[in-house]
Amino acid sequence: MNLEALCARARERAEEHGEPVVASYVWPGNGADPLERLGQPQASGGFRFAWERPKDGLAIAGGGAALRFLGEGPRRFHDLAERVGTALGLAVTACEGEAPPPVPYALGGFAFFDEVGAADWPGFGAAQLVVPEWMVLRTGGRSHTVVSVPVAAEDRPGERAAFLDKLVARLRKAARKIESTGGRPSAGRLSRGDEVEGHRHWFEIVTGALEKIRAGRLSKVVLARAVELFGDVPRAPQAVLRALRSAYPDCFSFIVDPGAGQMFLGATPERLARLEGGALQLGAMAGTTPRGDRPDADEALGRRLMSSPKEREEHAIVVEAILEAVRPLGGEIELPDQPRLVKLTNVQHLYTPITVRAAEPPSLLPLLARLHPTPAVGGHPRAEALEMIQAVERFDRGWYAGPVGWLNARGEGEFAVALRSATLSEGRARLFTGAGIVADSDPEMEYFETQLKLQPMLSALLHE
């Protein structure tokens, strides 16, 4: 199929359904690193996104906005599920060579709360998913480049095809340039600034949380801190993300940049949900201890974590909340009797993998609405915990601890909880960290835990 025929087919669907339809052209690549493509110019929208978990062999980079979907309020997951699902289902695709992957994709995420302050999170909104103008997808050692344009009923296929052809040519040229230069910008230099949530305030809010827990009003609440860095903030995030994925290959590294002067990036260990091949994969991660400096010390810390009543209680609350959310799906639920240890570079966590094989595969975004926020990032009971978070934290969480990820045209996708993360803007980086507070929590130990969780981003930003 030539490009004009592709756009003509998209226009026919646009006429039939009364809304623009995405036309995507796909060609195989050479398996190069998608992350290096983030520096190429965007033709529209200013949007950039990257996602990678090295142990999965999956990497995504995308930019520009063929279609952008925004949402807010308590129904933002459901609203975007309908609109994005329709757009991906109507899209038409042509591919050079082998059968294409299930493109196009929608990339982005959701804020922690229903609303977001525009001053602290410019351009993000409470929900945003974008069908990118260009995307590089690498999986299983193979890569594909995808270029997409919207085609409306009033558009002329020849004109849209010409625009698409220019995009294809520009992407091919950019790929050749990156291959010849290496595409590796520097990370910039930053210095430590003040804490938005300092030690004294942290002690006060944790003590207040313990009073509510002991009074029976809460069983758990997750409180967060923000730390700021100032100086030469890296304009190109590739170097930061390279440092994160190298040090934390078991984590989900991500960048979301809506094109309004501030980006959000991090390396989170926590999957919220993955839907693939009809199987739903989830994970409960709660309970933290440091890594030891020797193998015997590391094992001792792990055993102490596994046997800690406080940490096991915190973990059990998260497992039960996830099970409560997925039981209405029916089908078979698989999970081990005991959590296992997940050992990252600087910390180890209690982790319980959960797999759901439902008779009918669920729609992913409405399921996220049921899951988010889990007690691992919010608390239990949910309403009371969120009320306290909003009352005592001095900063806007924005997308911190919200779901970030992707959906494809097959309805499959994956979202992680955006932890171990930071926002980068002109002259400033703001890093986020948190800890779960339960009845046996100690404010000083919880402060120490948040310091540990800051290390991935601090190291990537200060030393890379």
Steps between C-alpha positions, in 0.01 A plus 500: 500500500643842407465796733218667307297178505566469872374854563200446272401198706536705818282777355226246414495387862500862617196571283324191632568566869501878510844546657864510386663162439871428544696374199824327606794395284744246646843379394753268665817641652839369599435446870664831600427659837162683482606731782751675275215614275354734763728782391366524146267791415125463556280626219196562719383489858837511675417172675773248587478163672735214580451166673735214563551201726827338388420158645185487282682593180238768435581863420277778366578856399252735338441864425262750349124465528286354224212485749501622860238394756459694826281426798433608856280415792407164654391351165820584313601133461161404356476805274840435344429127474209569267662773293845343467361152443286631214793687344735201514231267368425719198864560402627367166854371449739420219837333547816437305592134499385283790167527679500808725474499879159601642538871431424779557568538870367752749763623746469698822340468840288633782543724802480366852192711582203596283630855449847647442634850555609654170773707668692201638411261215470710181353315205440172681139514612340229710509252209678507167549233235656582165516314172848620404591639162804274501592200711786252514412165654761237585404159627670164481807658338299636206390859450235680298449867426142624479386833353139604551277783379134578569272505196165681521199461273572836333868425434642420158682165503774630271583789733503281810712244313751771408523606865543137605771454239691799640479351848633167375791672325581710806498196730725301269742794480498545878574130550802517269629808681466338841678187377792712375534727807403266783226737624627536856436843659643590840292489814569848637603591855281556805550582868292401801235749612243517777242239582137583439418252775785538754588275790298691760185512291543132411523409869183698569287347224617144572422548868156629403445197279594264782246669725226440242609138454501431873157663528371251241434758225768360268696178464758649259582827328783570255657840553737664255783754498645722229864607470622767259823535302607816322741581221572372150204271442554265204293608201538158340384229742672210323810507719293491819289210378807311381646526850174380657449202273862395538487510881144363530436251216207343686319835517273676251688807374273769357480856372183702442547846350176671389693781332426782747845550651506224760559126470435215744735202515608219727574133552226324692506139623123471526273371225136589543356282223601332174251345258642268236361196325187507714698471826507780752823537698509710815736540791480595866819673614518632854756455774854635465846452647851601386745276315792370703861585418595129517308190384444374855382842618271531197343160570452589866319821406280307258410242764418776746273663242322171429440438871408856603137518624488869413621451141286190445191687622573787261546252214186298581285814484617560142448138390145491632408831336619375161310172540186691595532704180543200265263243654198642309678405176446133579730235359810358663720703735854376557730622777757340733431433866789721609657816355848484356792739517574733212857627530575829326834679498440693822194343667304177520122467510232247580322408177203280414430437129132453414366358171135507397368286215146621446244345266487831313809724500427821687534851363822631647419865579178434697695238693761764586217709644417213736862442598629856536614605747591172665588509871865482389481869400180628663390311807208315657217576529551685176275802552633579848863457389460728198328762714797505736756514217332806353478666840863462612724488190631841394540429130290383208567132434391544141604187311722371779372152603245507216482242218735555203517271198360403161215334309511343154244446227434147626380633835810372676720722709697558815498766771742545786472712814714811446729477803874583542432795274558872442384797298759696301446860392720802430749525785320259733440133569244383755544143631221301665515223759262341748450236768209298630399574858337224710450449874859391573667767286777714645529854354881491491514161331239607246705814428804278443296287261404805295867599484582157356227535240640836389836350405415385143398847384761684707774285356381538141458877524799596714768266371417395145 
